[in-house]
Amino acid sequence: MKNPDFIVMLQLVINDVKAVIQHLHLLLDSGLVLLQQVMEETLAQGVLTGKYKPGQAVPEGSRASNSQTNGVINSYLREDVLACTAKLADLAAELGVTLSRFALAWMLRQPNVISAIIGSSRPAQIEENLQAVGLVLTEEILARTEAILAEVRDFAPLR
């Protein structure tokens, strides 16, 4: 059975995204926007949800366990990247939020990011991700985040 409230909410989000894209094209065409971007894969194929842990097997039923869809995600499953993710998860826990909410909040505060495209398989994931907009990240938290991310600065996932 389909959830009509979710379908209506999803349609509103899709309409908003379409409107933003139309405005972005107008701005790009006029030369007013040069370096801003819309971020896709904001949760790094699910790695920034915290479900993949260093030194542990890939969870059964996850995207990474599916040999037909795991090409890109497997490039994220390096021990150094997962160790960095675990440190970010600890930082998010200090704030009392999930890693995904923390990661999205950080992403949205980057100066060259105007929007983050999120995906979900359940309505609860959308609700969780939308809460990232209201998460306040102090300068200290941002500095600690940057120090953690510096550990994998040269990492580049497959595309």
Contacts in CASP RR format, 6 or more apart in sequence:
PFRMAT RR
TARGET T0000
AUTHOR 0000-0000-0000
METHOD contacts of the structure
MODEL  1
MKNPDFIVMLQLVINDVKAVIQHLHLLLDSGLVLLQQVMEETLAQGVLTG
KYKPGQAVPEGSRASNSQTNGVINSYLREDVLACTAKLADLAAELGVTLS
RFALAWMLRQPNVISAIIGSSRPAQIEENLQAVGLVLTEEILARTEAILA
EVRDFAPLR
3 123 0 8 1.000
6 123 0 8 1.000
9 123 0 8 1.000
9 126 0 8 1.000
10 126 0 8 1.000
13 126 0 8 1.000
17 115 0 8 1.000
17 117 0 8 1.000
20 115 0 8 1.000
21 38 0 8 1.000
24 33 0 8 1.000
24 38 0 8 1.000
24 114 0 8 1.000
27 33 0 8 1.000
35 112 0 8 1.000
36 112 0 8 1.000
36 113 0 8 1.000
36 114 0 8 1.000
37 112 0 8 1.000
37 113 0 8 1.000
37 114 0 8 1.000
38 113 0 8 1.000
38 114 0 8 1.000
38 115 0 8 1.000
38 116 0 8 1.000
38 117 0 8 1.000
39 107 0 8 1.000
39 110 0 8 1.000
39 113 0 8 1.000
39 115 0 8 1.000
39 116 0 8 1.000
39 117 0 8 1.000
40 117 0 8 1.000
42 48 0 8 1.000
42 103 0 8 1.000
42 104 0 8 1.000
42 107 0 8 1.000
42 116 0 8 1.000
42 117 0 8 1.000
42 118 0 8 1.000
43 49 0 8 1.000
43 100 0 8 1.000
43 103 0 8 1.000
43 104 0 8 1.000
43 118 0 8 1.000
43 119 0 8 1.000
44 76 0 8 1.000
44 103 0 8 1.000
44 157 0 8 1.000
45 63 0 8 1.000
45 64 0 8 1.000
45 72 0 8 1.000
45 73 0 8 1.000
45 76 0 8 1.000
45 157 0 8 1.000
46 52 0 8 1.000
46 63 0 8 1.000
46 73 0 8 1.000
46 100 0 8 1.000
47 73 0 8 1.000
47 76 0 8 1.000
47 77 0 8 1.000
47 81 0 8 1.000
47 82 0 8 1.000
47 85 0 8 1.000
48 85 0 8 1.000
48 88 0 8 1.000
48 99 0 8 1.000
48 100 0 8 1.000
48 103 0 8 1.000
49 98 0 8 1.000
49 99 0 8 1.000
49 100 0 8 1.000
50 85 0 8 1.000
50 89 0 8 1.000
50 99 0 8 1.000
50 100 0 8 1.000
51 59 0 8 1.000
51 62 0 8 1.000
52 58 0 8 1.000
52 59 0 8 1.000
52 62 0 8 1.000
52 64 0 8 1.000
52 76 0 8 1.000
52 77 0 8 1.000
52 82 0 8 1.000
52 85 0 8 1.000
53 82 0 8 1.000
53 86 0 8 1.000
54 79 0 8 1.000
54 82 0 8 1.000
54 83 0 8 1.000
54 85 0 8 1.000
54 86 0 8 1.000
55 79 0 8 1.000
55 82 0 8 1.000
58 64 0 8 1.000
58 65 0 8 1.000
58 77 0 8 1.000
59 65 0 8 1.000
63 69 0 8 1.000
63 70 0 8 1.000
63 73 0 8 1.000
64 70 0 8 1.000
64 73 0 8 1.000
64 74 0 8 1.000
64 77 0 8 1.000
71 158 0 8 1.000
72 157 0 8 1.000
72 158 0 8 1.000
72 159 0 8 1.000
74 158 0 8 1.000
75 157 0 8 1.000
75 158 0 8 1.000
76 157 0 8 1.000
78 155 0 8 1.000
80 151 0 8 1.000
80 152 0 8 1.000
80 155 0 8 1.000
81 152 0 8 1.000
81 155 0 8 1.000
83 151 0 8 1.000
84 148 0 8 1.000
84 149 0 8 1.000
84 151 0 8 1.000
84 152 0 8 1.000
85 99 0 8 1.000
87 148 0 8 1.000
87 151 0 8 1.000
88 99 0 8 1.000
88 102 0 8 1.000
88 103 0 8 1.000
88 145 0 8 1.000
88 148 0 8 1.000
88 149 0 8 1.000
89 99 0 8 1.000
91 102 0 8 1.000
91 141 0 8 1.000
91 144 0 8 1.000
91 145 0 8 1.000
91 148 0 8 1.000
92 98 0 8 1.000
92 99 0 8 1.000
92 101 0 8 1.000
92 102 0 8 1.000
92 103 0 8 1.000
95 102 0 8 1.000
95 135 0 8 1.000
95 141 0 8 1.000
97 105 0 8 1.000
97 131 0 8 1.000
97 135 0 8 1.000
98 128 0 8 1.000
100 125 0 8 1.000
100 128 0 8 1.000
100 129 0 8 1.000
100 132 0 8 1.000
101 128 0 8 1.000
101 129 0 8 1.000
101 131 0 8 1.000
101 132 0 8 1.000
101 135 0 8 1.000
102 132 0 8 1.000
102 135 0 8 1.000
103 132 0 8 1.000
104 116 0 8 1.000
104 118 0 8 1.000
104 129 0 8 1.000
104 132 0 8 1.000
105 132 0 8 1.000
105 133 0 8 1.000
105 134 0 8 1.000
105 135 0 8 1.000
105 137 0 8 1.000
106 137 0 8 1.000
106 142 0 8 1.000
106 145 0 8 1.000
107 113 0 8 1.000
107 116 0 8 1.000
108 116 0 8 1.000
108 132 0 8 1.000
108 133 0 8 1.000
109 137 0 8 1.000
109 142 0 8 1.000
118 125 0 8 1.000
118 126 0 8 1.000
118 129 0 8 1.000
119 125 0 8 1.000
119 126 0 8 1.000
119 129 0 8 1.000
120 126 0 8 1.000
120 129 0 8 1.000
137 145 0 8 1.000
END
